[in-house]
């Protein structure tokens, strides 16, 4: 709590001699002033357990006689290309630097792809994988959103909703288990599979079921901070432009039938550069607008 004075250091006179407060006491003091005598969650790297957090506990609980923290969350270290991140190695990555490599959405998804108490390696390939996985989630939502609705609810609709509700239960259990985000994310991909299987086999969907599935899926994504804001009406596309895109899709499909693969691939790639993503499905080619939150 009190460090003895050394020449050249700041110091104050006290009953224990000239010196200064230990650096741990400032955190105990700030926590009690702004958060109260007992706080719910205290986080930090695992290297802070000793001596910093143990000293905070000793200081705060000796002063108040109450528990200092209800839950401690100590995260593992972040490595960069397999090496521990440090200024001395010149591989120190700030958030600002990371956002030059990917969008905030992708970075957030990358960080929660590993349990907070497990090591995480920062590298370009891991960011690419996170982006692809995010795209899979959003594509499934877009695909579900595009299925025409009907008033009646069929047995296959009820089966889909049952699968989604079961996945939601597993998601909540994973998050309740020490924020097991990797397991929670895996349940989201079971939802993606269920939606894609349904879309492959059905032309329409019962309106109440569609609304409930969208509500559950987007709600779970929201828990993880994943935004879904793509709506064709929000993209500013006019009916004429949608018709032009549909014509290009038809031309590409005709080229594929004629096995003019080079022309077909060129159309797909040029549309992709403008933000129009084509997806070939058993029921034909569908197009979507690239989600700007992933860029």
N, C-alpha and C positions, 0 to 999 in steps of 0.2 A: 504493500500500500504506500510505502514511503521509501524513496531512494535517497541514499546519502549523497551529499553534495560533493562534486568534483570540480577542480579548478576549470574555469572556462564554461561551466554549465550554469543555467539559471538556478536560483535557489532561494528558499524562504526559511526563516527561523521558525522552529516548532519545538514542542516538548520533547521530540525525539532527536533534536539536533537540526542543523541546517540541511535542507534537501528539497526535494520536489515530489509531487504525487507520482506513483507508479502509473504507467500508461493504461493499465487495466481499469483503474478506478474511474476514468473519464466515461467509459462505456456504462458502467454500473450507474453512475450518477445521471447520465443523459436518459438512460432507459427508465429510471424511476421518476425523473422529472416529467417526461413527455408521455410515457406509456403506463405508469403506475408501478406499484410494488411487485405485482405478479403479471407477467406478460404471457400471451398464449404461445407464440412461436418465435424462436430465435434461430437464425440460420448462419451459416458460415462454412468455410472450407474445413476439411478434417484436420488440417494442420493447426487450427485454432483451438482444438479441444484442450490441449495443454500447451502453454499454461494459461492462455487468455481466458477461455470460457470457464475453466475451473476456478480461476481467480475471481471472475465476475460473480459466480455462484457464492463463493466464500464471502466476498465483500457484501453483496446484497442481502443474503440470508442472515448474515451475522447482524446486519443493521436493522432488519425488519422482523426477523423471526418467521418469515413466510417463504413459501416456495418462490424462487425467482422466475423460473420458466416452466411451463407445462409440457411443451414439446420442443425437442432439439432436432434440427435438420442439418446434418453435416454432409456436404457434398464432396465427391471425389474430385481429383484434379483433372483439368483439361490438358490434353497433350496436343501437339501440333506436328503432323506428319510423323507420329510415333515418338516424339521427344517431349519432355516436360517443357511447358511454356515458361520462358523466363526472359527477362531483358538482356541478361548476359549472353544468351545464345542468339539474340537477335530475332527470335521467333515469337515475339509478344504480339498478340492479336487483340486489338480493341474492338468494341462494338462498331465504331465508325469504320474501321478497316474491313470488318466482316461484311458490312452492308454495301461495300463496294463490289463484293463477290456474289451477293445474292440479295433477295428481297427480305424485309423483316419477317414476312410470313414464312418463308423457307427457313430462315435462321431459327425462328422460334420452334418450328417443327423438328429441325435437326437437334436442338438442345433437349427436347423432351423425348426424343427417340430412344434415349438411354436412361436407365434409372438414375436418379440424382446421386445415389451412393455407389454408382459404378463408373469406372473411367470412361472418358469420351475423347475420341481423337478427332481433331479439327483438320479436315483435308477436303480438297475439291471434289473428290469422288463421293465422299459422304454427303456433301451438299447436293450433288447431282441426284443421288439416290433419294434424298429427302424431297427434292423438287418433283421427281417422278412419282413418288408415293402420294404427295399432295395432289398432283394432277389426277391420279386414279380416284381419290376420294371425291374431288370436285366433278370429274367426268360422270361418276355414278349419280351424283345429285342432279346434274344437268340432264342425264338420260331419264331419270325418274320424273323430273319436272316436265319433260317433253312428251311423256306418254299421255295420249288423249284420255279424258275422264268419261266415266259413265255413272249414272245414278245408282245402279244396282251393285251389290257387293257379292262376289262369287267366292267359292271355297278357296280358290287359289289366292285371292286377295287376303282372306283370313289367314292362310298359311304364311304368306309374306309378312303380315303384321305380327304374327306369333314369333317368327324368326327374329324380327327386328326388336321386339320387346324382350326376348331372351338375350339378345346381344346387349341391349341396354342394361339388363341386370348384371351381366358379366362385366361390363364396363364400370359400373358403379362399385362392384366388389373389388375390382382391380385398383380403382382410385382410393378406396377405403383401406386397402392393404399397403400403407406407407407410400401412397402416390406412385403406384406401379404403372407409370405411363406407357412403357413398352407393351405390357399386357393389355392395357386399355386401347392402345392403337390397334393391336391385333384384332380386337373385337370390331373395330370400325371396318376392317377389311372383310370380316365375315358379313357385315351389312352390305358392303360393295358387291360381294359375290351373290348374295341373295337378290339384290336389286337387278344385277345383270342377268341372272338366271330367269328372273321374272320377265324382264324386258325382252329376252330372247323368245319367250314362249307365249307372250300375250300382246295383243294389239292395243288394248285399253285397260284401264284400271278403275276400280270403284273410287269415286271422289273422296268419301270420308277416309278410306284407307290411305289413299295417296297423301292427303293432308296430314294424317297422323304420322305416317312414316317420315315425311319431310320434317315435321315438327321434332320428332325424336332424333333423327340424324343430325339436323342442324343444331339442336340443343346440345348433343354430345360434342360436336365440333366446337361449339362455343366454349365449352368447359376447357378445351385445350387451346383456346385462343385462335382457332382457325376460322377465317371469314369466308363466307360464301355470298357474293353479291351479284353474281352474273345472272342477268335476265335480258333476253333479247330486246325487250322494250327499253331497257336502261342503256343499251349500247348506242342508241341514236340511229340505228339502222332504219331506213325507210322501206316501205313495201317494195319499191322498185329495186333497191339494192339487194334485198333478200331474193327477189326474182332473178337478178343477175347471177348471184352466187349459186342458186339452184341450177341455172343454165350451165354454168361452168362445171358443176358436179355431174350433170347429165353428159356433158361433152367428155369429161374424164372417164366416166363409166363406159361410154361408147368406145373410147380408145382402148380401154382394158379388154373389152370384148374382142376388138380387132388385134389384140396383143401388141398394141403400140405402147409398150411399157415406158419408153423414154418420154413420150409426150404426156402420158398419164401421170408419171412421177413429177414431171416439170410443173404441171398444173397444181398438183398437191403441194409441192414445195413453195411455189410462188404465193399460193393462198396462205400457207403457213407463215410466210414472212410478213404478211399483212395482218396476221392475228386470227385467221380463219383456220380452224383445225378440222380436218376430215377424218372420220373414223368409219372404216368398212366393217359392217356387221352382217350377220346372217339375213337380216331383213333389209339390207341395202346400206347405202352410204348416208351418214348423218353428219351435219356440220355444227360446230359450236364456236363461240368467240373465246379467244384466249383470255384466261383470267388475269387481269392486270395486277392483282395483288401478289402474283408469283414472280413478277419481273422486278 
